[in-house]
Each structure stands twice: as structure tokens, then as C-alpha cells.
Amino acid sequence: MNELHAIEIEGMSRSAFLLRGALAVGAAYGGAAAGPFVAQALAQDSASDVDVLNFALGLENLEASFYAAALKTGKLSGEVKTLATEFGKHETTHADTLQQLISQLGGTASGTAKAKVVVRNQADFLKLAAQLEDLGVGAYNGAVPAIQEPAVLSAAGSIVQTEARHAAAMRFHAGLEPAPSAFDPALSTAQVQAALKKL
Amino acid sequence: MQETSAIEELASDASSRKRFLKAVGGTGAAGMLAAFISACGSKKEEATPGGSNPNTGAGTGTDQYGKGDVGILRYAITLEFIESDFYKAALASGNLSGRAATIAKRFAAEEQKHVQALSAAISAAGAQLPAKVSPKFNTGSQQAILQQGLALEGLGAAALLGQVDRIQDKKTLALAIRMHSVEGRHTAAFASILGQDPAPEGAFAQPAFASDVLNQLHSLVAV
């Protein structure tokens, strides 16, 4: 169990439910394990591009609120503070773009899930940031094959590379391996179901 | 030979290339939205030569490696071969120490796994591996190695991103997107060691055309 279990997501939308699931899997098996979970969940649902984008929007809102909360504590300094400021802006830009893409596809942005995130100090921040960004990378990687529209694929691909860069930088500053594996870890259906039961 | 075909492709694909670059060219949210709108408005246009994506034109240049997904896989393994050889040369140079050495060892193993996965996918499609090229790396100092790693990995990440919207097979797409994010991690790691911005392109990482990637490889490692 890692720090991701401390994040609470409120809301009853499908996107909020998926995000809670991804966090539960991420807490149990590591952030990147959200990939196979999201892939399975979206396939099971025959998710549309709007569904995928709404899930991504929930994730970006969570990340944006995490960086905002962390900066607000005043506990970040130096290079880490610079990165948190920069990455927070990226997440907000991602969220804005996803919202526009959803409207452009004729969809409605689902009620944004509210997230509770606690950051006590810089060391805590780096650990949680690394896990949350790993989760973001895994989630997008898992969601990408479900996307139909080529322009949405390009956008999601561009975003996931940015999340991967964030994850590597946060891991680097946390003293972890920036790229821990060649691929996301595999996750069995049984492991996915077990993680979901805990919700 | 590569340069000739790159020029031909750029010439034949000028309009979609211009539209694509304008759409995603570093203007953040507005740019991505423009890309999306432009794509919606151009669906009925004829596919650009080389089997590239008719919406963005981002795929041009891989047909010299084969049609469709097979061409993309053979293009991707060409890049992975170079990256893999780069780490072998970097580690053999004896010029790496500390965290740079640790990271290079791990990345070497990861690129090797990418080569294996791509190789298996190419064989499964009934195609042959492309001939290996002989790149020339600058491994004279740790600084030179880190800078070359940053450039090569950044190019690899941009190259894969340039293909994601034209891959047809979902399993191939899943493989490509996961490898692509690892290349992004490698790039950010080198930037972090060098004290540079790990995400200098901002919120949206930029894709690269195959023709541009091949030209840049030529100037980087003389292939």
C-alpha cells in the first residue's frame, strides 16, 4: 500500500468511479498498474471517446488540485517548487483542452470529482507526486487503445508523454529510478477485481 | 537515399504538414483544439502519399520501411536499435559514473526489451527485421553522453508520438504508446541530470515526422 490510498475522490459520475478504481489499483500495485485496470474497465464498458476524455479530465483535475494544494502549503522550495509550479500549469492546460475536446465531440464534461489531497512536507510531496504521475501515465497508456478519433489519439499521446516526463522528473528528485520498467506491469483480471472490491 | 525520399515526402505532403505543425506547434490548449477542429474538417480529403494519416499528415516517411503498421514497427525498431547501441557504446566507454551510470545501465536493458517486443511483433506480422545501421556516437565524456542521450531519446519519443494516430492494430498501438512514454521518461531523466527542464515543450509534447526524424538522426549519429 502506498500514499495513493490517502487520496479521496468524491462524486458519483462514471469518471469518478473509474478514477477511484485506478487509485485503488495504484495504491495496491503501484501507480503504473492503473494502465491495465483502465484498459480492462474501458473495454468492458465499450467506452466512447467522450467517456475516455471525461475520465482523463477527472485525472487532470486531481493532478492540478494536488499541485495547487502542495504549493499552498509553502513547504516546497528550490528546484522542486519550480517543477511543481510548471507541472501544475501543464495539468490545468490539459484539463482545459480536454474540456474543449469533449464539447467539440458534442459531449458534456461530467461533474468534476472533488479530490482531497494532504501534503505535509517536501519529501511527502515528492513521493506522492511520483506515484500520482506514474498513475497518470499508466491510465493514459491504458486508455489510448480505446480511443477512436485520430485527433483525440494525438492529443492523448502528447499528454501521456508529458505525464511521463513529469513522472520521471519527480522520481528523479525523490531519489527513485526515473524509468523503473520497459513496459507497464501486467495485471490479471483477478487482481483488478480484488482491488475493486475494496472500494 | 533517405534524404531524397524525405524531400519527396515533404514536397508531396506540404499542405497537411503545414496544417499539422500550425495546429500542434507549441501553442498549448488553443493549438490542440485547432488540431482537433482542423482534423474534423478534413476527413474526406484523400490520404497523403505514404499511407500517412489523412487528418494530420504526421505519418509520412515510414513507407520506406513497409506499408501501414509493419512499416511503423520496422521504423520504430530502427530507432530502438540505435538507442540500444548508444547505451552499449556509452557503458563500454567507461566514462559514466554515479547516477548517470546507474541510469544508463537500466535504460540499456529497457531498450533491449523494446527491441525484443518489436522484433516479436515484426516476426508475427510475417516481415523481416530492417538492416542494422552503424551509428557513430560521441562517448568522449559523461557530459557528451548525457547530451547525446537527451537528444536521441527525445527524438525517439517524438518519433513514436508522430505515429500513434495512424496505427491500425490496437495491440500495436498499446505497445507503441507504452514504449513512447518510457522514451519520454528517459528524456526527462537526462534533462534532470543535466539540470535542464524535463518538459521543455510545455503541456503538450511535440510529435515528429519520420522524414524529419531521419534527417536529425543523420546529423546526430551519421546514419
Chai-1 contact restraints between the chains, C-beta under 6 A:
chainA,res_idxA,chainB,res_idxB,connection_type,confidence,min_distance_angstrom,max_distance_angstrom,comment,restraint_id
A,H90,B,A203,contact,1.0,0.0,6.0,A-B,restraint_1
A,T93,B,G28,contact,1.0,0.0,6.0,A-B,restraint_2
A,T93,B,A29,contact,1.0,0.0,6.0,A-B,restraint_3
A,T93,B,A203,contact,1.0,0.0,6.0,A-B,restraint_4
A,H94,B,A203,contact,1.0,0.0,6.0,A-B,restraint_5
A,D96,B,A29,contact,1.0,0.0,6.0,A-B,restraint_6
A,T97,B,A29,contact,1.0,0.0,6.0,A-B,restraint_7
A,T97,B,M32,contact,1.0,0.0,6.0,A-B,restraint_8
A,Q100,B,L33,contact,1.0,0.0,6.0,A-B,restraint_9
A,L101,B,F36,contact,1.0,0.0,6.0,A-B,restraint_10
A,Q104,B,F36,contact,1.0,0.0,6.0,A-B,restraint_11
A,V137,B,S181,contact,1.0,0.0,6.0,A-B,restraint_12
A,N141,B,I177,contact,1.0,0.0,6.0,A-B,restraint_13
A,N141,B,R178,contact,1.0,0.0,6.0,A-B,restraint_14
A,N141,B,S181,contact,1.0,0.0,6.0,A-B,restraint_15
A,V144,B,I177,contact,1.0,0.0,6.0,A-B,restraint_16
A,P145,B,K170,contact,1.0,0.0,6.0,A-B,restraint_17
A,P145,B,L173,contact,1.0,0.0,6.0,A-B,restraint_18
A,P145,B,A174,contact,1.0,0.0,6.0,A-B,restraint_19
A,P150,B,N53,contact,1.0,0.0,6.0,A-B,restraint_20
A,P150,B,N55,contact,1.0,0.0,6.0,A-B,restraint_21
A,P150,B,D165,contact,1.0,0.0,6.0,A-B,restraint_22
A,A151,B,A35,contact,1.0,0.0,6.0,A-B,restraint_23
A,A151,B,F36,contact,1.0,0.0,6.0,A-B,restraint_24
A,A151,B,A39,contact,1.0,0.0,6.0,A-B,restraint_25
A,A151,B,N55,contact,1.0,0.0,6.0,A-B,restraint_26
A,L153,B,V164,contact,1.0,0.0,6.0,A-B,restraint_27
A,L153,B,D165,contact,1.0,0.0,6.0,A-B,restraint_28
A,S154,B,D165,contact,1.0,0.0,6.0,A-B,restraint_29
A,A155,B,M32,contact,1.0,0.0,6.0,A-B,restraint_30
A,G157,B,L161,contact,1.0,0.0,6.0,A-B,restraint_31
A,G157,B,V164,contact,1.0,0.0,6.0,A-B,restraint_32
A,S158,B,F204,contact,1.0,0.0,6.0,A-B,restraint_33
A,S158,B,A205,contact,1.0,0.0,6.0,A-B,restraint_34
A,V160,B,S181,contact,1.0,0.0,6.0,A-B,restraint_35
A,Q161,B,A157,contact,1.0,0.0,6.0,A-B,restraint_36
A,Q161,B,L161,contact,1.0,0.0,6.0,A-B,restraint_37
A,Q161,B,G184,contact,1.0,0.0,6.0,A-B,restraint_38
A,Q161,B,A205,contact,1.0,0.0,6.0,A-B,restraint_39
A,T162,B,A199,contact,1.0,0.0,6.0,A-B,restraint_40
A,T162,B,A205,contact,1.0,0.0,6.0,A-B,restraint_41
A,A164,B,S181,contact,1.0,0.0,6.0,A-B,restraint_42
A,A164,B,G184,contact,1.0,0.0,6.0,A-B,restraint_43
A,A164,B,R185,contact,1.0,0.0,6.0,A-B,restraint_44
A,R165,B,G184,contact,1.0,0.0,6.0,A-B,restraint_45
A,R165,B,A188,contact,1.0,0.0,6.0,A-B,restraint_46
A,R165,B,P198,contact,1.0,0.0,6.0,A-B,restraint_47
A,R165,B,A199,contact,1.0,0.0,6.0,A-B,restraint_48
A,A168,B,R185,contact,1.0,0.0,6.0,A-B,restraint_49
A,A168,B,A188,contact,1.0,0.0,6.0,A-B,restraint_50
A,A168,B,A189,contact,1.0,0.0,6.0,A-B,restraint_51
A,A169,B,A188,contact,1.0,0.0,6.0,A-B,restraint_52
A,A169,B,S192,contact,1.0,0.0,6.0,A-B,restraint_53
A,A169,B,P198,contact,1.0,0.0,6.0,A-B,restraint_54
A,F172,B,A189,contact,1.0,0.0,6.0,A-B,restraint_55
A,F172,B,S192,contact,1.0,0.0,6.0,A-B,restraint_56
A,P178,B,R185,contact,1.0,0.0,6.0,A-B,restraint_57
A,P178,B,A189,contact,1.0,0.0,6.0,A-B,restraint_58
A,A179,B,V182,contact,1.0,0.0,6.0,A-B,restraint_59
A,A179,B,R185,contact,1.0,0.0,6.0,A-B,restraint_60
A,A179,B,H186,contact,1.0,0.0,6.0,A-B,restraint_61
A,A182,B,E110,contact,1.0,0.0,6.0,A-B,restraint_62
A,A182,B,K113,contact,1.0,0.0,6.0,A-B,restraint_63
A,F183,B,R178,contact,1.0,0.0,6.0,A-B,restraint_64
A,D184,B,R178,contact,1.0,0.0,6.0,A-B,restraint_65
